[in-house]
């Protein structure tokens, strides 16, 4: 069984974006920001975009820029 980090990374490697609702519904992940932080600490370049929905609520959407080692 894959970890949440692995599942989220595979999602991002397919060129897909992910937000907290997608992470919860697809992977059972309640703490997406923590998982993204884990992946960043492993050297993955993940960008954050803040989105506002029609109600004015804001949430983060993440996508992978490239995988590279940190300097």
N, C-alpha and C positions, 0 to 999 in steps of 0.2 A: 504494500500500500504506500502510495506517495504522500509526502508531507504537504502541508498547505503551501509552503515556500516553493516546492517543486511544481505543484499544480499551477500556481500563479505565474511562475517563470515560464512554464510551457505555454500558457495562455498568451503571455507577452511576446514570446519568441515567434508565435504565429502571426505577429503583426497586429494583434488585437489590443484595444484599450480596455482598462478595467477600472471600475469604480466600486465603492463599498457595497452597493446593492447587488451588483453582479458577483462580487466575491462571496457575499453571504449566500445567495441563491445557488450558485454553481459549486462552491467549494466549502461552504459552512464556516467561512472566515468572518469573525466579528471584528477583528482588529487588522484591517488591511494596511493601515499606515505602518504598523509594526512589522508586518511581513515585507512591505516595500523597503523599510529600513534595513531589515536582515539582508535582502537581496542587494541593496546598495553597498552594504558593508562587505559583500562578497565580490564587489567590483563591477556590478551591472549598472549601466548608466540609464536611470529611469527618470523621466521628466514628469513633472506634476503640472496639471492645468486645472485651475479652479473654475467650476461651472456653476451658474445660477439657474435654477429651474423657474418655471412660470410663477411659483409662489414666492420667489425671492430667496429660497433656501439655497445655500451654497454647499458644494461637495467637491472632493478632489477626484480627478480622473488621471490615471497613470498610463504611461506608454514607454516602451523601451526604445532608447536611442541607438545603442549598440552595446555589445559586450566587449569590455576591454579591462585590462588590469589597471588598478589605481597607480598613480605615480608616487 
